Each structure stands twice: as structure tokens, then as C-alpha cells.
Amino acid sequence: MDHPNENTDKRKMPTEDQLITSDMLRAFYDRPSQLTDDKGNIIEAPHEGSLGLLALGHVGLIEWRKSKRKYLEGKNQDKK
């Protein structure tokens, strides 16, 4: 019989699929913004979010999260 703590430790270990997913998400978050208008100008996602970003699916969600994180980091810097 396994020691009870050994089973708990094994369940907490990420699976190979989870590690791959984490790497893919990190790659999405680290890439430069790709949102453009009709003329090809890069546009920033609003930190408040928008239905347009939601309509873009995962790309819009990631761009919104990046924008929100950048906004909150700037807000935290102002408090210091």
C-alpha cells in the first residue's frame, strides 16, 4: 500500500498535456499584439474589455487579459 502523501503528490504533478497547454498559453501571452483595423494599424485592446474582443474568441480574450494586466501594473506603479 502506498503512503497517503505519495498519492497526493502524484495527483498534484502536472500531466504532459497540461505542460504543453501551459507552454502554448505562455507563447500566446508573450507574442506582440496582432489586432489591426481595416487599414492595418495595430490597435490596443481596451482594459475594460469589449464584445468585439469576445467575438474574436481566444485571441480577443488573450489580448484583453494582456491589456488588463498592463493597466493594473501601471496602476500599481502609480501607488508607489
C-alpha positions in Angstrom: 0.0 0.0 0.0 1.3 3.5 -0.9 1.9 6.1 1.7 -1.0 8.6 1.7 1.2 11.5 1.0 2.7 9.8 -2.1 -0.7 9.6 -3.8 -1.4 13.3 -3.1 2.0 14.3 -4.5 1.3 12.3 -7.7 -2.1 13.9 -8.3 -0.5 17.4 -8.0 2.0 16.7 -10.7 1.0 18.3 -14.0 0.4 15.9 -16.9 2.3 16.2 -20.1 -0.9 17.7 -21.8 -1.1 20.3 -19.0 2.6 21.3 -19.5 2.1 21.6 -23.3 -1.0 23.7 -22.8 0.9 26.0 -20.3 3.7 26.4 -22.9 1.2 27.3 -25.6 -0.6 29.8 -23.4 2.7 31.4 -22.4 3.6 31.7 -26.1 0.3 33.5 -26.9 0.7 35.9 -24.0 4.4 36.7 -24.9 3.8 37.4 -28.6 3.2 41.0 -29.8 -0.4 42.2 -30.3 -1.9 41.3 -33.7 -5.1 43.2 -33.5 -5.4 45.5 -36.5 -8.0 47.8 -38.0 -9.1 47.9 -41.7 -6.0 49.9 -42.6 -3.6 47.5 -40.9 -2.8 49.7 -37.9 -2.2 47.9 -34.7 -4.8 48.6 -32.1 -4.7 48.1 -28.4 -7.4 46.1 -26.7 -9.2 48.2 -24.1 -8.5 47.1 -20.5 -12.3 47.3 -19.8 -12.9 44.6 -22.4 -15.5 44.7 -25.2 -17.9 42.5 -27.0 -15.8 42.8 -30.1 -12.9 41.2 -28.3 -15.2 38.4 -27.1 -16.3 37.8 -30.7 -12.7 37.2 -31.6 -12.6 34.2 -29.3 -9.4 33.1 -27.7 -7.3 35.8 -29.5 -9.5 38.6 -28.2 -9.6 37.1 -24.7 -5.8 36.9 -24.5 -5.4 40.5 -25.9 -7.9 41.7 -23.3 -6.1 39.9 -20.5 -2.7 41.4 -21.6 -4.2 44.8 -21.7 -5.8 44.5 -18.3 -2.6 43.2 -16.8 -0.6 46.1 -18.3 -3.2 48.6 -17.0 -3.1 47.1 -13.5 0.7 47.1 -13.4 0.7 50.7 -14.3 -1.9 51.5 -11.7 0.2 49.7 -9.1 3.3 51.7 -10.1 1.4 54.9 -9.6 0.6 53.9 -6.0 4.3 53.5 -5.1 
